Amino acid sequence: MLSLQEMSDRLEIQDLLTRYTHAIDTRDWDALDDIFTPDAVIDYSETGGARGGVAQIKRWLAVAMARFPFFQHMVAAPKLELDGDSARCRSILFNPMLHRAEDGTEQLFFVGLWYRDRLVRTESGWRIAERHEEMGYAHNAPPMSPIPTLAETDR
């Protein structure tokens, strides 16, 4: 039987994962400050993105996601391993995205991946200390120009 603390931790972590998806889908990059620890490492490199700290990733996302007029990040089935004030989580992401090419044509495609996270309990609640995107698949992905690098968005 789960303890009240474990039930609370699981619900708080589920809420944290949900807040992440809403922050990304509404392009509220500053909301990521309340989702990640200040020293978090975010690694989207396996899926073609950047790897860096929260401030760097926020700047990068604002540029990298501009080519997509619509997307949804649907996180499901988090597998949690709680250990006191820390946790490991692997969750599924299903991500339909609409790409707009430079000529204005649009194409819907789908990405499936996993988030591998290390979480910590802070004075402000649970936060993600490390996030790694693990690529699963892409379906119907259009040809796209390269995603900007961190260096290109840090200028």
C-alpha positions, 0 to 999 in steps of 0.5 A: 500500500502506498503511503500518504507521502508517496501518493502526494509525491506521485501526484506532485510529480504528475502535476510537474510533468503536466505543467511542463507540457502546458508551458511548452505548448503555450510557449510560456518559456519563463514558466520553465523556471518553476519546472526545472532546478536553476542548475538543471541540464536539459538534453534534447540532442538525441532528437536533433535539438540542443543541450544546455541549462534552463536559460539557454534552452529557453532562448533556444526554444523560442527560436527553434519552435517558431517554425511550428505554428501548432504542437501538443506535448502529451505525456503519459505513463510515467514510471517513477522510482521514488527515493526520498527527496529524489526520483527517476522518471521515464515517461512517454511523449506523443507529439503531433506537430504542424510544420510551416515551411518557408514557402508557407506550406504546412505539414502535420507529423508525429513524434514519439519519444521518452523523457528520462528525468531526474527529479529532486524535491526542493523548498518550492516542490518537485523540480526536474534536475535533468531531462533527456529526450530519448528518440522513439520515432517520427512519422510523416516528418517533412524536410526541414532546415537545420534547427538552430544551435545553442550558439546561434540562439545565444547571440 
